[in-house]
Amino acid sequence: MEKFNSQIEVKNDGLYTPIVREWSLEKYQLVGSYCDIFTNGMKFKWDQLVYIDLFAGAGHATIKESNKTYLNSAFTAMSIPVPFTKYILCEKNEKRFDALSDRVKRDFSHLNVELIKGDSNKNVQKVINAIPPFKRGNTLLPFCFVDPYSLNLNFSTIRALGSTLMDFLILKALHMDANRNIETYLKDKNTKIADYLGKSNWRELLEEDSSYKKNFVKFLADQYQEQMYQIGYQKTKYMHHIRSNQKNLPLYYLAFFSKNPRGIDFFKKIQGYVKPQLKLDL
Ligand SMILES: C[S@@+](CC[C@H](N)C(=O)[O-])C[C@H]1O[C@@H](n2cnc3c(N)ncnc32)[C@H](O)[C@@H]1O
């Protein structure tokens, strides 16, 4: 199978285009490569393959460092040679949603795309309703990409979607958000971490293990993994770390979850395509 180029440069089209940092290209590469291998490998095994993007952005993004514009994750996923049978794209920000909608109409009207405006944590039932019906003889496998800036992703959202057979690639802004804001999150009334992990007793769990106090990122990663395991996902962590290009600082990681051993094989394979991984103690 020929490797799909998932860093697709485009001309400035005059529509609203967010500015992002250069490491976003690594993310596009990972998502694009996964989607490519997923649809190629699964097209004869499932009748319908669905791509869900809970934080879709505007479709295009301009790299701050080079001023070049690229297709973002959702648009890269729509450009693969064997497309998904349906795309469900969600975006809360009005300006981004409008640009996304205009670009989808202009460039991808040949695909089955449903756009959902608003907060994905609140719209989870709308997302579930947008997934086509399936039954024996009409099988369906969804892949969900989850790309929030911060820890603004409730575990209840993932639990509701993950109750079906669904693969997830979830961006975890643990270094960017959790580490920077730990003092605020530790305050009694703050519910950010409880919502993120779906565990109201997380402060007690943190107290129980002194090693976690020095490594809050590891605490969150372990607790998240445990929560995913509770809803039927694998125990082992499969993740891709992204670090800043100049200072080599850890920024975030992309965690992959599947209930299907083939999905895990696909993820391991595409990790070899993208920049070599740097090991972190997670
Ligand atoms: C990191 S960006 C995603 C970028 C996009 N996936 C890409 O590849 O360029 C996060 C996006 O999610 C949107 N967003 C933030 N909170 C949201 C929420 N609760 N529900 C839906 N979209 C949200 C933001 O407006 C932003 O466009």
The ligand as an SDF file (V2000), in Angstrom:
LIG
                    3D

 27 29  0  0  0  0  0  0  0  0999 V2000
   -7.1350   22.1870   18.9480 C   0  0  0  0  0  0  0  0  0  0  0  0
   -8.4400   22.8150   18.0130 S   0  0  0  0  0  0  0  0  0  0  0  0
   -8.7920   21.5290   16.8920 C   0  0  0  0  0  0  0  0  0  0  0  0
   -8.1450   21.6180   15.6650 C   0  0  0  0  0  0  0  0  0  0  0  0
   -8.4570   20.6200   14.6200 C   0  0  0  0  0  0  0  0  0  0  0  0
   -8.7570   19.2860   15.1150 N   0  0  0  0  0  0  0  0  0  0  0  0
   -7.2610   20.5920   13.7070 C   0  0  0  0  0  0  0  0  0  0  0  0
   -6.8360   19.5250   13.3240 O   0  0  0  0  0  0  0  0  0  0  0  0
   -6.7870   21.6750   13.3480 O   0  0  0  0  0  0  0  0  0  0  0  0
   -9.8370   22.6570   19.0380 C   0  0  0  0  0  0  0  0  0  0  0  0
  -11.1240   23.0990   18.3440 C   0  0  0  0  0  0  0  0  0  0  0  0
  -12.2240   22.7190   19.1550 O   0  0  0  0  0  0  0  0  0  0  0  0
  -13.1320   23.8050   19.2700 C   0  0  0  0  0  0  0  0  0  0  0  0
  -13.7940   23.5840   20.5630 N   0  0  0  0  0  0  0  0  0  0  0  0
  -13.3520   23.9410   21.8000 C   0  0  0  0  0  0  0  0  0  0  0  0
  -14.1750   23.4840   22.7610 N   0  0  0  0  0  0  0  0  0  0  0  0
  -15.1670   22.8020   22.1100 C   0  0  0  0  0  0  0  0  0  0  0  0
  -16.3010   22.0680   22.5450 C   0  0  0  0  0  0  0  0  0  0  0  0
  -16.5830   21.9680   23.8320 N   0  0  0  0  0  0  0  0  0  0  0  0
  -17.0660   21.4720   21.6200 N   0  0  0  0  0  0  0  0  0  0  0  0
  -16.7770   21.5560   20.2980 C   0  0  0  0  0  0  0  0  0  0  0  0
  -15.7170   22.2460   19.8280 N   0  0  0  0  0  0  0  0  0  0  0  0
  -14.9200   22.8590   20.7160 C   0  0  0  0  0  0  0  0  0  0  0  0
  -12.2770   25.0350   19.1740 C   0  0  0  0  0  0  0  0  0  0  0  0
  -13.0370   26.1340   18.7140 O   0  0  0  0  0  0  0  0  0  0  0  0
  -11.2160   24.5990   18.1660 C   0  0  0  0  0  0  0  0  0  0  0  0
  -11.5950   24.8620   16.8490 O   0  0  0  0  0  0  0  0  0  0  0  0
  1  2  1  0
  2  3  1  0
  2 10  1  0
  3  4  1  0
  4  5  1  0
  5  6  1  0
  5  7  1  0
  7  8  2  0
  7  9  1  0
 10 11  1  0
 11 12  1  0
 11 26  1  0
 12 13  1  0
 13 14  1  0
 13 24  1  0
 14 15  1  0
 14 23  1  0
 15 16  2  0
 16 17  1  0
 17 18  1  0
 17 23  2  0
 18 19  1  0
 18 20  2  0
 20 21  1  0
 21 22  2  0
 22 23  1  0
 24 25  1  0
 24 26  1  0
 26 27  1  0
M  CHG  2   2   1   9  -1
M  END
$$$$
